[in-house]
Amino acid sequence: MTGNGVDVCRPTNVPGVGNPVTHFEILGPDGPALIEFYRELFGWQLQVSQLPGWPHYGLLRPSGTGIGGAVGTADATDRPAVVVYVEVDDPQAYLDRAQELGATVVMPTTHVGEAEVTVAWLQDPQGNVVGVVKNHEASE
């Protein structure tokens, strides 16, 4: 996700990768405690903000060999979760295709204006939650 001057969910143009993973989230019911845990554990410089649907959100800028991500809480889940986001051109089309392949929708397509992205979550047939994201800033 972007917004508030933070660069995350940026597609990378690597040949042969297809749709790249561009962002991750580590979520739990106590966002502030989780943010502090990962700050202490890995020394992550998490920029805390609030986005609609993500009340406690510590953003991590991508650096060196790593992608950007976030730690905190999300309204779409009431249990711990790790979500990876795959950059796509049309999140709804990917949700529709995922459902055809046996997935269920966890969070419908949602535009997050502050972050200039559209996101959705699906649960694959094995129970993994995966996000799809379109970065509107990067597609302009």
Secondary structure as GFF3:
##gff-version 3
##sequence-region A 1 140
A	DSSP	beta_strand	21	27	.	.	.	ID=ss1
A	DSSP	alpha_helix	31	42	.	.	.	ID=ss2
A	DSSP	beta_strand	47	51	.	.	.	ID=ss3
A	DSSP	beta_strand	54	60	.	.	.	ID=ss4
A	DSSP	beta_strand	68	72	.	.	.	ID=ss5
A	DSSP	beta_strand	81	87	.	.	.	ID=ss6
A	DSSP	alpha_helix	91	100	.	.	.	ID=ss7
A	DSSP	beta_strand	104	112	.	.	.	ID=ss8
A	DSSP	three_ten_helix	113	115	.	.	.	ID=ss9
A	DSSP	beta_strand	117	123	.	.	.	ID=ss10
A	DSSP	beta_strand	129	135	.	.	.	ID=ss11
###
